[in-house]
Amino acid sequence: MIVIGLGTVWILDGLEVTTVGNIASRLSEEGSGLAITSAQVTGLAAALYVAGACAGALFFGWLTDRFGRKKLFMVTLAVYLAATAMTGLSFSAWWFFLFRFLTGFGIGGEYAAINSAIDELIPSKYRGRVDLIINGSYWLGAVGGALLSIVMLNTDYFPQNLGWRLTFALGVVLGLVILLVRQHVPESPRWQLIHGHQEEANKLVDSVEREIEEDKHAELPSATGEITIHERKSIGFGLIAKTVFRSYPKRAVLGLSLFVGQAFLYNAITFGFGAILTTFFDVKSGHTGYYFAVIAAGNFFGPLVLGKLFDTVGRRIMIAGTYIVPGILLFITAWLFDRGSLTANTLTACWCVVLFFASAGASSAYLTVSEIFPIETRAMAIAFFYAIGTAVGGISGPLIFADLTESGDPGDTALAFCIGAALMCAAGVVAAFLAVNAEQRSLEDIARPLSQMEKSGGQRSGSGGGPARMGDTAG
């Protein structure tokens, strides 16, 4: 229920981004009903979408830590749905740009609320693989968006000015279904306990344990330890910043490095892949979806196949490897592209292999920042690193890439590939030295809660209600 209720929004995000990337050339055609260029769709509109996601992550991240995971992952999905519907009704470029920003605003809020909930609800033994697979489900949506664009852009089925609008409408329908499923996903008991809802937290955990015991016909093992926390209603920005940058400076550098590397690579290429095919290989705008479906499938299988290794081999080796390996492979792809040795099919094959590894690495960035900081700062930490990393790589990436691709010079596009490859390799080197061995460890063991009280009973930090006890289970 948790995986479906929370993970399916990544399918929506993948559907959204891929659809826009594939319909860029159609929107720029005369008769589309919208006066806009392909470069504006893959450049300015893409950058605005990412800027909205950064702003939404910070805004909703703060609300998530203050009002709870469940309330916010319902609100953020509602914002996304409304903005997507309005995008489909675009009648001018400014309207399209505005609602691309607001769509990203809703999606950005999803990242903070959902990754917080995932890590706080999934047992530590499986946390790595589940987090990676849920984040990797983005690419199932990308496959759907790619194939959907083929049908919707076929003028034998839909008029030139209608098909692209219907793709947004279908995204809204899917989102409404997810909204219904998500109502049954529980609030995080960790958040409830710290924010003074001890009775609700106990009821939730008891009900889950009871269901599991009835299903397995065996008693669950007892908790291995206990910590005492001081209940508090909210955490100020000052304390969050102090905790992240003063108490965990190396972890802060790690989080920023991982997000910058993957954000530049993915936002640049995801938004621009269709334009590369039409510009350099004369692929028809209605056929780019076939190629994108192939690389999207490679992206999904990466976390699916490699996810378990993050819990067994370990975080440090796997994070570093899934950044450095695709970076090296991307340098090779750039060299072959610049030489003119690739076709549309072979370029797609190269990207499929590169992104098989890179997808697991990108997903591990969200996993990393969601588990290496104290629970009170979790949503804001995810929001901050996503926003800063994505602002650096995700906004500049599409803008730079759109200009380099539009020039029609293979060397310019190869340069964009190399920039993405260099940033991925650099992030991998940082991970090799600074990654935290968080595999199969309780969240409270990885980063001590700010609300935890000393054994003597003295309050460690902050103020709020009375003490509450949290069993130190498997996480």
C-alpha positions in Angstrom: 0.0 0.0 0.0 2.8 2.4 0.9 4.8 1.6 -2.2 1.8 2.0 -4.5 0.4 5.1 -2.7 3.7 6.9 -2.6 5.7 5.5 -5.5 3.1 6.0 -8.2 3.6 9.8 -8.1 7.1 9.3 -9.5 5.3 7.6 -12.5 3.3 10.9 -12.9 6.5 12.9 -12.8 8.1 10.7 -15.4 5.0 10.9 -17.6 5.0 14.7 -17.2 8.6 15.3 -18.1 8.8 12.8 -20.9 5.6 13.9 -22.5 6.8 17.5 -22.6 10.2 16.5 -24.0 8.6 14.5 -26.8 5.9 17.0 -27.7 8.4 19.9 -27.9 8.8 19.6 -31.7 5.0 19.3 -32.2 4.3 22.4 -30.1 6.6 24.4 -32.2 4.9 23.4 -35.5 2.5 25.7 -37.1 -1.1 24.7 -36.3 -0.3 23.4 -32.8 -2.4 26.2 -31.3 0.5 27.6 -29.3 3.1 30.1 -30.6 6.2 28.7 -29.1 9.6 27.3 -30.3 11.1 23.9 -29.5 14.0 25.5 -27.8 11.6 27.4 -25.5 9.9 24.2 -24.5 13.1 22.2 -23.8 14.9 25.3 -22.5 12.9 28.0 -20.8 9.8 25.9 -20.0 12.0 23.1 -18.7 14.0 25.5 -16.5 10.8 27.0 -15.1 9.5 23.6 -14.3 12.7 22.8 -12.4 12.7 26.2 -10.7 9.1 25.6 -9.6 10.1 22.2 -8.2 13.0 23.8 -6.2 10.6 26.4 -4.8 7.9 23.8 -4.1 10.4 21.5 -2.3 11.5 24.3 0.1 8.0 25.6 0.8 6.3 22.2 1.2 9.4 20.7 2.9 9.0 23.2 5.7 5.3 22.5 5.9 5.9 18.7 5.9 8.2 18.9 8.9 5.7 21.1 10.7 2.3 19.6 9.8 3.1 16.0 8.9 4.0 13.8 5.9 0.4 12.6 5.0 -1.3 16.0 4.9 1.4 17.4 2.6 1.7 14.5 0.2 -2.1 15.0 -0.4 -1.8 18.7 -0.8 1.2 18.6 -3.2 -0.5 16.1 -5.5 -3.6 18.3 -5.6 -1.4 21.3 -6.7 0.2 19.1 -9.4 -3.1 18.0 -10.7 -4.6 21.5 -11.0 -1.5 22.9 -12.7 -1.3 20.0 -15.2 -4.9 20.5 -16.2 -4.3 24.2 -16.8 -1.2 23.4 -18.9 -3.3 21.4 -21.2 -5.5 24.4 -21.7 -2.6 26.7 -22.7 -3.5 29.3 -25.3 -0.3 31.3 -25.3 3.4 30.9 -24.4 3.2 32.8 -21.1 0.3 30.6 -19.9 2.3 27.5 -20.7 5.3 28.8 -18.9 3.3 29.8 -15.8 1.7 26.5 -15.3 4.9 24.5 -16.1 6.3 26.4 -13.1 3.3 25.6 -10.9 3.3 21.9 -12.0 7.0 21.7 -10.9 6.0 23.5 -7.7 3.7 20.6 -6.8 6.1 17.9 -7.9 8.9 19.5 -5.8 6.8 19.3 -2.7 6.2 15.6 -3.4 9.9 14.9 -3.2 10.3 16.1 0.4 7.0 14.7 1.7 7.3 11.3 0.1 10.9 10.5 0.6 10.5 11.4 4.3 7.5 9.0 4.6 9.3 6.2 2.7 12.3 6.1 5.0 10.2 6.4 8.2 7.8 3.6 7.2 10.1 1.0 5.6 12.2 -1.4 7.7 15.9 -0.7 7.7 16.8 -4.1 6.1 15.0 -3.2 2.9 15.1 0.6 3.1 17.7 1.1 0.4 16.2 -1.1 -2.3 12.6 0.1 -1.6 13.6 3.7 -1.8 15.6 3.2 -5.0 12.8 1.2 -6.7 10.1 3.7 -5.7 12.2 6.6 -7.0 13.1 4.6 -10.1 9.4 4.1 -10.8 9.7 7.5 -12.4 10.9 5.7 -15.5 7.7 3.6 -15.8 6.0 6.9 -16.2 8.6 7.9 -18.7 7.9 4.7 -20.8 4.2 5.5 -20.6 4.8 9.1 -21.6 7.0 8.2 -24.5 4.5 5.6 -25.9 1.6 7.9 -25.2 3.2 10.7 -27.2 3.4 8.4 -30.2 -0.4 8.0 -30.2 -1.3 11.5 -29.2 1.0 13.1 -31.9 -0.4 10.9 -34.6 -2.6 13.3 -36.7 -4.5 10.3 -38.1 -6.0 10.0 -34.6 -6.1 13.5 -33.2 -5.8 17.0 -34.7 -2.5 18.7 -34.5 -3.8 21.2 -31.9 -5.5 18.6 -29.7 -3.3 15.5 -29.2 -0.8 17.2 -27.0 -3.5 18.7 -24.8 -5.0 15.3 -24.2 -1.7 13.9 -22.9 -1.9 16.4 -20.0 -5.5 15.4 -19.5 -4.6 11.8 -19.1 -2.0 12.7 -16.6 -4.7 14.4 -14.5 -6.9 11.2 -14.7 -4.0 9.1 -13.5 -3.2 11.5 -10.7 -6.8 11.4 -9.4 -6.6 7.6 -9.1 -3.3 8.0 -7.1 -5.0 10.5 -4.9 -7.7 7.9 -4.0 -5.1 5.3 -3.2 -2.9 7.6 -1.2 -5.7 8.4 1.3 -5.0 5.0 2.9 -1.3 5.5 3.4 -0.6 6.2 7.2 1.2 9.1 8.8 4.8 8.5 9.9 4.7 7.3 13.5 8.1 8.8 14.0 6.7 12.3 13.1 3.6 11.7 15.3 5.7 10.8 18.3 8.0 13.8 18.1 5.2 16.2 17.5 3.1 15.2 20.5 0.8 12.6 19.0 2.1 9.6 21.0 -1.3 7.9 21.3 -1.9 7.9 17.6 1.7 6.7 16.9 1.3 3.8 19.3 -2.1 2.8 17.8 -0.6 2.9 14.3 2.4 0.8 15.1 0.3 -1.7 17.2 -2.1 -2.2 14.3 0.7 -2.8 11.8 2.4 -5.3 14.1 -0.9 -7.1 14.8 -1.6 -7.5 11.1 1.9 -8.9 10.4 1.7 -11.3 13.3 -1.7 -12.6 12.1 -0.4 -13.0 8.6 2.8 -14.8 9.6 1.2 -16.7 12.5 4.2 -15.8 14.7 5.2 -13.1 17.1 7.5 -10.3 16.0 10.8 -9.9 17.8 10.9 -7.4 20.7 12.5 -4.0 20.3 16.2 -4.1 21.0 16.5 -0.8 22.9 14.8 2.4 23.8 15.4 6.1 23.5 13.6 9.0 25.2 12.7 12.1 23.2 11.2 15.4 24.1 8.0 16.2 22.2 8.1 19.4 20.2 5.6 21.1 17.9 8.0 22.6 15.4 11.7 23.0 14.5 13.0 26.4 13.5 15.0 27.1 10.3 18.0 28.3 12.4 18.2 24.9 14.2 17.9 23.0 11.0 20.6 25.0 9.2 22.9 24.7 12.3 22.3 20.9 12.5 22.9 20.2 8.8 25.9 22.5 8.2 27.6 22.7 11.6 27.0 19.2 13.0 27.1 17.3 9.6 29.3 19.3 7.2 30.7 16.3 5.4 27.2 14.9 4.9 26.2 18.3 3.5 29.0 18.3 1.0 28.0 14.7 0.0 24.3 15.6 -0.5 25.1 18.7 -2.6 27.5 16.8 -4.8 25.1 13.9 -5.5 22.3 16.2 -6.4 24.2 18.6 -8.6 25.7 15.7 -10.6 22.5 13.8 -11.3 20.3 16.9 -11.7 22.5 18.3 -14.5 22.7 15.0 -16.4 19.0 14.1 -16.1 17.3 17.4 -16.5 19.5 18.3 -19.5 19.1 15.0 -21.3 15.5 14.2 -20.3 14.2 17.5 -21.7 16.5 17.5 -24.7 16.7 13.9 -26.0 13.8 14.4 -28.4 15.4 17.5 -29.9 18.7 15.6 -30.4 16.9 12.9 -32.4 15.0 15.4 -34.6 18.0 17.7 -35.1 20.8 15.3 -35.8 19.1 12.1 -37.0 16.0 13.5 -38.8 13.7 11.4 -36.6 10.1 12.6 -37.0 8.6 14.3 -34.0 5.9 11.7 -33.7 8.5 8.8 -33.6 10.8 10.1 -30.8 8.7 8.3 -28.2 9.9 4.9 -29.4 13.5 5.8 -28.7 12.7 7.4 -25.3 10.7 4.4 -24.2 13.9 2.3 -24.7 16.2 4.5 -22.5 13.4 4.9 -20.0 13.2 1.1 -19.6 16.9 1.0 -19.0 16.5 3.6 -16.3 13.8 1.6 -14.5 15.7 -1.7 -14.6 18.8 0.0 -13.1 17.3 0.6 -9.6 15.3 -2.6 -9.9 18.4 -4.8 -10.5 21.0 -2.9 -8.5 18.8 -1.8 -5.5 19.4 -4.8 -3.4 23.1 -4.3 -3.5 22.7 -1.0 -1.7 21.5 -2.9 1.3 24.0 -5.8 1.0 27.3 -4.6 -0.6 26.7 -1.2 1.0 26.0 2.4 0.4 29.5 3.8 -0.1 30.6 1.3 -2.8 27.3 1.4 -4.7 26.8 5.1 -4.6 30.3 5.8 -5.8 30.1 3.2 -8.5 26.7 4.2 -9.9 28.1 7.8 -10.4 31.6 7.0 -11.7 30.7 4.2 -14.1 28.0 6.1 -16.0 30.2 9.2 -16.1 33.0 7.2 -17.8 30.5 5.6 -20.2 29.0 9.0 -21.0 32.5 10.4 -22.0 32.8 7.5 -24.4 29.3 8.2 -25.8 30.3 11.9 -26.3 33.4 10.9 -28.2 31.5 8.6 -30.5 28.8 11.2 -31.1 31.3 13.9 -32.0 33.0 11.5 -34.5 29.7 10.9 -36.2 29.9 7.2 -35.4 26.4 6.9 -33.9 23.0 6.6 -35.4 19.7 7.2 -33.7 19.5 3.6 -32.7 23.1 3.3 -31.4 22.9 6.6 -29.5 19.8 5.3 -27.8 21.6 2.0 -27.0 24.5 4.0 -25.4 22.2 6.1 -23.4 20.3 3.0 -22.2 23.5 1.5 -20.8 24.7 4.8 -19.3 21.3 5.5 -17.6 21.0 1.9 -16.3 23.7 2.8 -13.8 23.0 6.5 -13.5 19.4 5.9 -12.6 20.4 3.9 -9.5 22.8 6.6 -8.6 20.3 9.4 -9.0 17.8 7.5 -6.8 20.5 7.0 -4.2 20.9 10.8 -3.9 17.3 11.0 -2.5 17.9 8.0 -0.3 21.1 9.5 1.1 19.8 12.9 2.1 16.6 11.4 3.5 18.4 9.0 5.9 21.7 10.8 7.1 20.2 13.7 8.9 18.0 13.8 12.1 14.3 13.1 11.7 13.3 16.6 12.7 15.2 18.0 9.7 14.5 15.2 7.3 11.9 16.8 4.9 13.7 20.2 4.9 17.1 18.5 4.3 15.6 16.7 1.3 14.0 19.9 0.1 17.2 21.9 0.6 19.6 19.6 -1.2 17.1 18.9 -4.0 16.5 22.7 -4.5 20.2 23.7 -4.4 21.5 20.8 -6.4 18.7 21.0 -8.9 18.9 24.8 -9.2 22.6 24.4 -10.1 22.2 21.5 -12.4 18.6 21.3 -13.3 18.0 24.9 -14.3 21.3 25.6 -16.0 21.3 22.1 -17.7 18.2 22.6 -19.9 19.2 26.2 -20.7 22.7 25.3 -21.8 21.7 22.0 -23.4 18.9 23.7 -25.5 21.3 26.2 -26.9 24.0 23.6 -27.6 21.6 21.3 -29.3 19.9 24.0 -31.4 23.2 25.0 -32.9 23.2 21.8 -35.0 26.9 21.3 -34.3 27.7 17.7 -32.9 30.7 19.1 -31.0 28.4 21.5 -29.0 26.1 18.6 -28.0 29.1 16.4 -27.2 30.3 19.2 -24.9 27.1 19.1 -23.0 27.5 15.3 -22.6 31.0 15.8 -21.3 29.9 18.4 -18.7 27.3 16.0 -17.4 29.8 13.2 -17.3 32.4 15.2 -15.4 29.9 16.2 -12.8 28.8 12.6 -12.3 32.3 11.4 -11.9 33.2 14.2 -9.5 30.1 13.3 -7.3 31.2 9.7 -7.4 34.6 10.5 -6.1 33.1 12.6 -3.2 30.8 9.6 -2.4 33.8 7.3 -2.3 35.3 9.3 0.6 32.2 10.8 2.4 29.3 8.3 1.9 27.7 7.1 5.1 27.5 3.3 5.7 23.8 3.5 6.5 22.8 0.1 5.2 20.5 -1.9 7.5 20.8 0.6 10.3 18.1 2.3 12.2 17.5 6.0 11.2 18.0 7.0 14.8 21.4 5.2 14.8 22.5 7.0 11.6 21.6 10.4 12.9 20.6 11.0 16.5 17.2 12.9 16.8 17.5 16.5 18.0 14.7 15.8 20.4 16.5 12.9 22.1 17.1 13.3 25.8 20.2 12.3 27.7 20.1 9.1 29.8 20.1 11.3 32.9 16.8 12.7 31.9 18.0 16.2 30.9 16.7 17.7 27.8 19.2 17.8 25.0 17.8 20.7 22.9 14.7 22.7 22.1 11.5 22.9 24.1 8.0 21.4 23.9 5.9 18.9 25.6 6.8 16.0 27.9 9.1 13.0 27.2 8.0 10.1 25.1 9.6 6.7 24.5 10.5 5.3 21.1 11.5 1.6 20.7 14.8 1.3 18.9 13.7 -1.4 16.5 15.0 -2.3 13.1 14.0 1.1 11.7 
